[in-house]
Amino acid sequence: MAAVERVVSHRLNALVPAEDRPYAPHVTVARVKEAGGLSRAALFEGVTGRHFGRVHVDAITLFESRLSPKGATHVPLQRSALRR
């Protein structure tokens, strides 16, 4: 993953300023607008360190997030297939 990020960041360098923070690959499981008493500790209890499988990634899509009072809309800008 880090190698893919370096190549993509290098290619975007002329269009998008580089991040100051280190790259941290992640998957967003859910977003909660108002926590309403949700406890992260309770929500993820027992899942730390578990393996949930693998996924094959065959493309990367660059999205633009358009924010509004109703939430974000994610608009695909470019899709690039990955070679095997």
Buried (B, 14 or more C-beta within 10 A) or exposed (E): EEEEBEEBEEEEEEEEEEEEEEEEEEEEEEEEEEEEEEEEEEEEEEEEEEEEEEEEEEEBEBEEEEEEEEEEEEEEEEEEEEEE
